[in-house]
Amino acid sequence: MHRQIDTGLDQLKEQLITMSGYVEEAIDLSIRAWRERDAGKLARVLEIEDRVNAAHKDVDAICLKILATQHPL
């Protein structure tokens, strides 16, 4: 039987993996933008940052849900 905390931790892991992928993409793109002096790539980095921020909010929500459901009575 898969316990509720395990489900929450699985969701958290998946969201962190997704968020880290966004961060990796943003770092790579920002380095290329700097090397190439490409403002268009910097604009794309800012778009990716919005996705990172949204993923961060999802991580916070998942953590709060885990804490709330595992709080001792």
Buried (B, 14 or more C-beta within 10 A) or exposed (E): EEEEEEEBEEBBEEBBEBBEBBBEBBEEBBEBBEEEEEEEBBEBBEEBBEBBEEBBEBBEEBEEBBEEEEEEE
